[in-house]
């Protein structure tokens, strides 16, 4: 069994922030957290992001802010684990400790907006498609600079981020102090089992047995740590898969998507899909491919 891995981000002796560029076969595949706030620009790669008590698709071009100590997982799609595909991911990541050196900077009156943004980032955030493209330019400036210029460009990035109005929050609550390693161990196994078996008829008895709880105790446990029921989470996983197929045009019909995503009938699929995405399946397909 795996617990929420507590990462220690390497400290750069000559820099106040840590910049990490990843070019790998796939993203790190375990639920983990760290004391640093993380800003990630996904240059290339697709999969599912779990952050706090929510999950969603991510794709190339997306930009996220992961809160300090927020359990998270960028789970690459299965195709990235197939050597025959020769796929890889590429990302730029900035890590900074919100209670470290930046706390002293935030004390200045000019930093009021940035301070408010850093506080809000504990919930995790995603930039809009348009804003992500704008912010990626600032990422490149930071990557291509050193010493004082890197710090100056980082502060500039924070100011630009603080001025943006269209952030999407990833989680409904801050997880800085609400989940222990032992609890994280169970949550990781719940997430992993669900994402491996969501196309099957997962009963409460089955998922509860994964973490050695009775169904009643499991329901209370899951609701306590995610603020949602397990059925809602399972449906989110299934709709996430359905959206992936729609974006890739990997289906013959809506009913095919429904059954391949774990639903027993199209009526239920349509209802759940609209409740989660706010759109009917055909409307979602039409709007997505109109934009792309």
C-alpha positions, 0 to 999 in steps of 0.5 A: 500500500502507498501513502501520500508521499511527502516530497522534499523539493531540492533547495537551490543554494543560489536561488530563492525559488526552484525551477524544474523542467521534466521531460519524462515518459510519464508524470510521477504516478503516486499521490504526493504533497510538499510544503511548497506551492507548485506552479505547473505548465503542462507543455505536453501531456494528457491525463487526469489531475487529482488535487485535494478533493477534486479530479479533472482532465488535463492536457497540453497547454494547461497551467495549474497552481497546486497549493502547499501541502495539497495532495495531488497526482498528475496521472498520465493516460494509460497510453504513456505507459505503453512503450510501443507508443513512445510518448512522453511528457514535458512540463515546467514547474516552479516551487516556492515556500509561501512561508519562506522568503516570500513571506517577507516580501508579502509584508510590503504594501505593494505586494497586497494583491500577490499576498491575497493570490498566494493565500487563495492558491492553497485551494489549487487553481487552473488558469483559463486557456487564454491566460495559460498561453500568456503565463507560459511566456513568463515561465520561459523568461524565468527559465532563461534567466539567472540570479536577480533577473530570475527572482524579478521575473518570478515576482512579475509572474506572481503579479500577473497571476494575481491580476487575472480574474478567471481562475478556476479553483480545483478544490473546495477546501484547503488541505494544508492540515486536514489529511495525515499520512495514514489517511493519505495511504487509504485515499491513495488506494481508493483513488488507484482502485477506482481509476483502475476499475471504474468501467466495472460495477464497483459496489460499496462493499468492494471499495470498502474492502480495499481499505479494510472498512465496512461500507458504512464506515467507508461512506463516512470516511470518504465524505469526511475527507473529500466533502462528497460521496463515493458515488459522486467521485466514481461518476466524476472518474467515469465522466472524465473518461467519457470527455477524453473519448469525446475530445479524441473522437474515439467512439462510434456513438454516445451509447458506446461512450456510456458503456465504455465509461462504466454506465449501464444505460445511456439515460443515466449517462446523459443525466450524470454527464450534464450534472457534472459538465453542465452540458449534454454530451452532444453539446459538449462534443460540438463546443469542444471541436468548434474551439479546436 
